[in-house]
Amino acid sequence: MLSPLRSPTFRHLFAAQVVALVGTGLATVALGLLAWQLAGADAGAVLGTALAIKMVAYVTLAPVAAAVAERLPRRAFLVTLDLIRAGVIACLPFVDQVWQVYVLIFALQAASAGFTPAFQAVIPDVVKGEDDYTNALSLLRLAEDLEQLASPVLAAALLTVVGFPVLFFGTVIGFAGSALLVATAALPARAPAEAGRFWADVTKGVRIYGRTPRLRGLMVMEASVAAAGAMVYVNTVVLVKDRLGLGEQAVALAFAGFGAGSMLAAVLLPRLLSRLPDRPVMIGGASLMVCGVGAVPLIGSMAGLLVLWAAIGFGFSLTQTPIGRIINRSAGEADRGAVFAAQFALSHACWLVTYPLAGWVGASAGLSVASTVLAGVGAAGLLAVLRIWPAHDPAVLAHDHPDLPADHPHLRDHGPGHAHVLVIDDLHRVWPKRS
């Protein structure tokens, strides 16, 4: 699993991811305390609005940022966005109005909407070979899970000696450290984007998604994952404090259970994916999440909640870690950044729907009804995945090109009717029909 760390470039990028994640975790704690300072009992509404702003920024700006990224040097683009994120965070300790928080959160998440897909698209160019790439994805998944466990502990320790605004400066250090590590990494060059095609490049990733069966299936699966995951992220505090009558430490413990399950899956995935294709592993993970959320009405103790949340976290990692492999199979090198951006935007569009659904239904009809509704949404998505994403999904497909002239270079290289690894691109605009 540690094999990708032999690459100096990946080590720099992995370290950049770790320090940025720690900084982000500190900011999450500090933002909650800032919201309480500004709005008191209405802090939840402030944070809910900030979360909605985050999702809107991700959904609307990621494809545009990907098209911009194709026209700029990779390293300069990533470093600039890290420095923008550091600058925005540095302003947060000085705000005294709620609207200022919203403006800064939008600016922060706009930068993240550009940074994250571009960062994801670099990894397969740095780590070659499917096994090493799978290990790299698992390491990055582990880093995210460890951040969820470690950052609250670090924040709590710091808050015993400093005020919460200092946590924001810890985040600034994290983003600045990430920028330094990316700046010193030897990132591979890529071909520049064609001039005059900016708006076509903005929609390119979504078009590739819509025309590739496995990506369409992945998108529907993300709806199932978001339906189940929203129950965990939105209603854990209500389950623990209202139904079980426990305190804040138990809330943190419940989230730790979810993270522990996800980490276990990330450790096991490289070996699992060496034996099984991505599709059954991901469908199994999404099924585990949906079944787990459907079992929420049965929770009667903290032990039961921990087991269930760990199972859902295990399923979450099974579905999320292989996504990079799917995109790598489904896009040419020149289009990979656009497809990662489309994945980023479309998946967050699912969360934009399921977050309020989990909150509103839970508040108005109770947690048992909310879990049933979300499990139903997730189950419907899984049934659609089975239909949309074919079980037989070879990379090499036979096809022809009746639209190309006989002397076209592609036909000269491969013949009039041929088979090769197929992705949607300028020469292959339609997925071949199954015979």
C-alpha positions, 0 to 999 in steps of 0.5 A: 500500500505504501508503494506510491510513496517511493515517488518523490513527486507523490510524497510532496503531493501527499504531504500537501494533502495532509497539511491542508486537511489538518488546516481545514479540520481546524477551520471547521471547528473555528468556524462553528465557534465563530458562528456562535460568537456572531449569531448565538443560538442561530449559529446552526442556521449560519452554518447551514447557510455556509454549507449550502454556499459551499455546495453551490460554489462546488457545483457551479464553479468546478467545470469552469475552473477545470477549463481555466486550469487546462490553459495554465501551468499546473503548478502555478494554478495549484499554488495560486489557489492554495495561497488564495485559500490561505488569504481568505482564511486569514480574514475570518478572525476579523469579521464581525458580521454574518454576511462577511462570513458568507462572502469569505466562505464562497471565495474559499470554496470557489478556490477549492472547487478549482484546486481539488479536481485539478489535484486529483487529475495530477495523481494518475499522471504521477503514479503510473500502473493501476496497482500503484494508483489504487494504493495512492487513492487508498492513502489519500482516503486514509489521510481524509479519514485521519483528518476527521479523527485528528483535527478535532483532537488537535483543535481541542488541545489548542483551545486549552491554551489559545482562543479559537481565532488562532485556529484560523491561523493554523489553517493559514499555515496548512494551506501555505505549507501545501502551496510550498510542497506543491511548488517544490514537486516536479509535476509532469507537463501536459498538452495545452488546451486548444484556443477558442474552445473555452466554453466547450471545455467547460461542458466537456466533462459533463458531456463525457459523463453523459455519454459513458455508461459506467460514468452515468452509473457512477453518477447515480451511485453517488446519489445513493451514497449522498442519501445515506451519507447525509443521514450520518452528517446531518442527524448524528448529533440529534441521534446521540443527544435526543434519542440516546440522551448522551453528550457532546463527547458521544457525538464525537465518538459516533463520527469517529466510528464512521471514520474508523470504518472508512479507514479499515476499508481504505486499508483493505481496498488495494487487495480487494480490488486486485481480486474484484472489479470496481463495479461489484465492490462499489455497489456492495459498498453503496448497498451497505450504506443504504442498508445501514441507514435503513436500520437507524430506527433499530438503534437503541444504544451507543454501541449499536450506533457505533457498529452501524456508523462503522459499517456505513463508513466502511461502505462509504470508503468502498464507493469513494476510493475507486472513483479515480480508477473509474475516471482514469479508465473513462477519459483520455489524459487531455480530458481527465481534469474536466471529468474529475471536475464534472465528478466533483460538481455532480456529486456535490449536486447530490449532496446539495439535495440530500443534506436539506432533505435529511434535515427537513424530514428529520426535523418535521417527521422524525429520524425514523421517517428520515432514515426510511426516506433516505434509504428509499432514495438510496435503494432506487439509485442502486436499482438504477445503477444495476441497469445503467452500468453494465456488468460486462464493461470491457475497456476494449470495444469494437466500433467503426467510424462511418463519419470519417473519410477513408484516409483519416489517420485514425482509420489508417492506423486501426482500419475501418472496423476496429477495436481499442480502448475506447473513451469519449473524445473528439473522434469517439462522440457516441458509445458503441451499442452493445451487440 
